[in-house]
Amino acid sequence: MNNVLAQLPEDTSMEHFSDIIKSENVRIERIVSYGQSSPEHGWYNQEEHEWVMVLSGYGIIEFESGEVMRLESGDFLNIQAGRKHRVVTTSADEATIWLAVFYRQKDY
């Protein structure tokens, strides 16, 4: 049996991204952060919607509009495709484990 909270990477100098499930319309990813933030080059501006939940630690997300949200263990949010955002910081004294679901919404 697999466990999203187990077998954490030992290298804390970088974020670690692992696909759990990947298909044409959805991708589920575990992200493990150790105090990292978004790259300096700018904002994430994704073509997919992103539902993200913090399982442990915390993360602070800022939107281009200036809105800032702190997510702690159990907190989640849905980020619509095209909404520019970035991670300001994550917990430096423990692993921040994110569960991210990227999906494309079909028009019926």
C-alpha positions as CSV (number, residue, x, y, z in Angstrom):
1,M,0.0,0.0,0.0
2,N,1.2,3.5,-0.8
3,N,1.1,6.4,1.6
4,V,1.4,10.0,0.5
5,L,2.9,11.0,3.9
6,A,5.6,8.3,3.8
7,Q,9.0,8.0,2.1
8,L,9.7,11.7,2.1
9,P,12.8,12.9,0.2
10,E,15.9,13.5,2.3
11,D,17.2,16.3,0.1
12,T,15.7,19.5,1.6
13,S,17.5,21.9,-0.7
14,M,14.7,21.6,-3.3
15,E,11.1,20.8,-3.9
16,H,10.1,17.4,-5.0
17,F,7.2,16.7,-7.4
18,S,5.8,13.2,-7.8
19,D,2.9,12.2,-10.1
20,I,0.5,9.8,-8.3
21,I,-2.0,9.5,-11.2
22,K,-1.7,11.1,-14.7
23,S,-4.3,10.9,-17.5
24,E,-5.5,13.1,-20.3
25,N,-7.8,15.2,-18.2
26,V,-6.4,14.9,-14.6
27,R,-3.1,14.7,-12.9
28,I,-2.7,14.1,-9.1
29,E,0.7,15.2,-7.7
30,R,2.4,15.1,-4.4
31,I,4.7,18.1,-3.8
32,V,7.1,18.1,-0.8
33,S,8.5,21.5,0.1
34,Y,11.1,22.4,2.7
35,G,10.9,26.2,3.0
36,Q,10.9,26.8,-0.8
37,S,8.9,29.4,-2.6
38,S,8.0,30.0,-6.3
39,P,10.8,30.8,-8.7
40,E,11.8,34.4,-8.9
41,H,10.9,34.6,-12.6
42,G,7.2,35.3,-12.1
43,W,3.8,33.9,-11.5
44,Y,2.3,30.5,-12.2
45,N,-0.3,30.9,-15.0
46,Q,-1.6,27.4,-15.7
47,E,-3.9,26.2,-18.4
48,E,-5.4,23.6,-16.0
49,H,-7.5,24.2,-12.9
50,E,-5.7,23.3,-9.7
51,W,-7.2,22.0,-6.5
52,V,-4.6,21.9,-3.8
53,M,-4.5,20.7,-0.2
54,V,-1.8,21.0,2.5
55,L,-1.5,17.7,4.3
56,S,1.3,18.8,6.7
57,G,3.3,22.0,7.3
58,Y,2.0,25.2,5.8
59,G,2.2,27.2,2.6
60,I,1.4,30.8,1.8
61,I,0.0,31.5,-1.6
62,E,-0.3,35.0,-3.2
63,F,-2.5,35.9,-6.1
64,E,-1.7,38.6,-8.6
65,S,-4.7,40.5,-7.3
66,G,-2.8,40.9,-4.0
67,E,-4.9,38.3,-2.1
68,V,-2.8,36.2,0.2
69,M,-3.9,32.9,1.7
70,R,-2.1,30.8,4.4
71,L,-2.9,27.1,4.0
72,E,-2.2,24.8,7.0
73,S,-2.8,21.1,7.5
74,G,-6.2,20.2,6.1
75,D,-6.8,23.5,4.3
76,F,-7.5,23.4,0.5
77,L,-8.5,25.7,-2.3
78,N,-9.3,25.6,-6.0
79,I,-7.3,27.8,-8.3
80,Q,-9.0,28.5,-11.6
81,A,-7.0,28.1,-14.8
82,G,-5.4,31.4,-15.8
83,R,-5.4,32.8,-12.3
84,K,-1.9,33.9,-11.7
85,H,-0.4,32.9,-8.3
86,R,2.8,32.0,-6.6
87,V,4.0,30.3,-3.4
88,V,5.4,33.0,-1.1
89,T,6.9,30.5,1.4
90,T,6.5,27.1,3.0
91,S,7.3,25.7,6.4
92,A,11.1,25.5,6.9
93,D,11.1,23.5,10.1
94,E,9.1,20.6,8.7
95,A,8.1,19.2,5.3
96,T,5.1,20.9,3.7
97,I,3.3,18.1,1.9
98,W,0.8,19.2,-0.8
99,L,-1.7,17.2,-2.7
100,A,-2.4,18.9,-6.0
101,V,-5.1,17.9,-8.5
102,F,-4.7,19.5,-11.9
103,Y,-7.8,19.1,-14.1
104,R,-9.3,20.2,-17.3
105,Q,-13.0,21.0,-17.3
106,K,-14.9,19.8,-20.3
107,D,-17.7,21.9,-21.8
108,Y,-20.8,19.7,-22.4
